[in-house]
Amino acid sequence: MKEFLQSINLFYSVKDDFLEQVSSLCKTKTFPKSSMIILEEEYGDRLFIVKKGTVKITRVNDEGKEVILALLGSGDFFGEMAILDGNSRSANALAQEKCELITINKEDFLELLKNNFQICMNLLEELAVRLRKSDQQIEALSLSDAEHRIGVSILNLAEDMGIIKNGEVTIESLPYQQDIANMAGTSRETVSRVLKLFEDRLLISKVGHTLKISDYKFFKRIFG
């Protein structure tokens, strides 16, 4: 457990002896594919850390449509907002595939924050990154056309799930087109058309659920 905790941003640079204490507070739970992990508006009493699998964070808009806020993979965490402000959950979390999650109780997590400045700083840094991404997504949804919104969604997926090597980013498990549509506020048909357009422009290449961005810096200049 300690080795895994050392690999994630929340516990970056935390000393070994304190990580032993964190490990003792962790519990592991498995969720089947398509199962609900948390529900919007329910009481939040645990922090979740993704060890294996993909978790989809969603909300339902006024029209009853699912809006995907994020797709989280190994090392990502969620559930901290309800712990920090004492309010109910702000979104749903669904297991996109079979997931293995680590949980820490609310009281234990708050105690960790009180006793370790480095964890507090790591948490603040992560929240700042999320806020910047939210601002970018809000701007894209409110001001841009569908092509740009989809480009921003692909860029976010690349940053969250991609592997970069020699300037090329590979997303090995690209979400379904309907999920990308829900992220970009458009239709699955539009996503299919725009991805084909990106391929024709040599911005991306796609085989099955593997998508590659050949020139990540150029792609980011366009949609970042």
Protein Blocks (a to p, Z undefined) as FASTA:
>chain_A
ZZmmmmpmklgoiafklmmmmmmmpccddddehiafbdghiacfbdcddfbdcddddddd
fkopacdfbdcdehiaehklmmmnopacfbdcddfbacddddddfklmmmmmmmomklmm
mmmmmmmmmmmmmmmmmmmmmmmcfklmmmmmmmmmmmmmmcceehiacdfbgcdfklmm
mmnopafklmmmmmmmmmmnomaccehjaccdfblmlmmmmmZZ
